Amino acid sequence: MARPISPAVVADGLAAAYGDQLIWRNASFTVNTGEFVAVLGPNGSGKSTLLRLLLGLLPPAAGTLQVLGTRPHRGNAQIGYVPQRRNIDRDLPVRGRDFVHLGIDGDRWGVAMGNAANNHERVAQAIRSVDAQAYADRPIGRLSGGEQQRLLLAQALAGKPQMLLLDEPLASLDLRNQIVIAELVAELARANGLTVLLIAHDINPLLPIVDRVLYVAHGGVAIGKPAEVITTEQLSRLYDAPVEVLHDSHGHMFVVGLEAESAHHDA
Amino acid sequence: MMPEHYLAAAPYFGWDLVRDVQELLRYAFMQHAYEAGTIVALSAGVIGYFVVLRGLSFAAHALSHIGFAGATGAVLLGAAPIVGLLAFTMSAGGVMGALGQRLRGRDVTIGLVMAWSLGLGLLFTALYKGSAGLAIGILFGQIFGITSDEVAVTFVAGSLTVLALVVVYRPLLFATLDEEVAEAKGVPVRGLSIAFMVILAIAVSEAVQVVGVLLIFALIVAPAAIAERFTTRPSRGVLLSAALAVLFTWGGLTVAYYFPYPVGFFITTIAFWSYILARVLSDVIARRAAGRLRPWREEQVRHSP
């Protein structure tokens, strides 16, 4: 008899705010263990804010939130996090491998002692899992966006997490690399039984792999299968404005009529 | 400054290494200079690696200038210069650390504080009515005048800075390279920023004794900047930086023993030309490496789907 699997994330009446500024509220949703969820929504709608709540970097303004069976807290070793891609200085004199190593023991005091060999093997394993052996020893700032993204993903995986929170890992990649990275994440998640929340701008490269989408817009949150949530009716209700979802012959989805809704501050 | 009578007998220099070293360590002032210089260089080299990595070269430079006001002020009040140096640099370092990322791009503000500190130091020197030697000593260093007590103090301060850096090494590296992830992983990013600047303040205050307020770049920034050109491994970078700082200091002290010119000149000269040499060398190495790697990169691009 299969044991009931406890959900990875349970939000109930959750609200997020920076000071007095309410970002969204009344969010009640559940993310199941092992589920791959794409987090969508316009700029500034509070997608990154949701990750900050899950990481315990921002306390909920209202409601309750459970992550992997506990309340969110900073330094949760069960969560692997890749923030929105920063521009890594081209001249940063540090190998990709050292970046990955930080994911294992970067938060420990002192210098590395004792199980160094074991840690090196774990780093090598994480690098192999994202197929980055060829360039892991080059300065990370000199690598392409896709290569950096793989190594940052390896850093998150090196800590052996149960959940991955990825903030726009596909941004500034060409379409081909978006698909490659998205499939890599999906494959790693399947192999390791990881729950994934991945923020994206465009659902299309993710359509073949996501289980559900979580739409953050207009101060609210909606969750469901892509075909259920990304519809003219659902999004129009969520945005409280006329929005239209178009489909092309390949099954790709395009949301139009959002321009006026996009806030221009990034949250 | 080197007292006249030390130069009465022409110093020996030859191919006999043992005799050279005996000659160099013949006088207590030289022994003290090597002892203090080595400790100072070690801590300057180690912290310098993080200064360069964190983009804080200018802030380190400013800290030493702020220290000038503290050192001259302390003398005016009848205290030892190092007391004022530490008091001023540590408080300024604490403030800078608390500002953290907001310090970036504040060159004008930092520069103004720096200029005003020099001005204050000038006033304190004038009020003190002592010899101009005081100000010159603080501005350009006075390693040959260091007493055995001061060597002991330097040893304690130097060991503390190195020890503190060993303790914070990994989280500091994490916070420096990847602040957001480090924060999410529970690394106290802000606390580390403050701690780092306070440790830097102590290292700067020590280094001022050797190269003075104005020449601090030679010991804190130059070795690290050179090291970062030759290794992409942080642990090796730290060790190489420390080794280079010690070499520059030993080289400067040794040459200054034989020639009647200031040690600060020799240390900065060695640092400057080493940096130039390092740039040329590392460019050559990089060009060769790029030549080898080009075919691989193209293959990667074609390969990517």
Interface residues (C-beta under 8 A of the other chain):
Chain A: L55 L57 R74 G75 N76 A77 I79 Y81 V82 P83 R86 L92 P93 V94 R95 D98 F99 L102 G103 D105 G106 D107 R108 W109 G110 V111 A112 A134 Y135 D137 R138 P139 S144 G146 E147 Q155 A156 G159 R176 N177 I179 V180
Chain B: L53 V166 V167 V168 Y169 R170 P171 L173 F174 L177 D178 E180 V181 A182 E183 A184 K185 G186 V187 E228 R229 T231 T232 R233 P234 S235 G237 L293 W296 Q300 V301 S304 P305
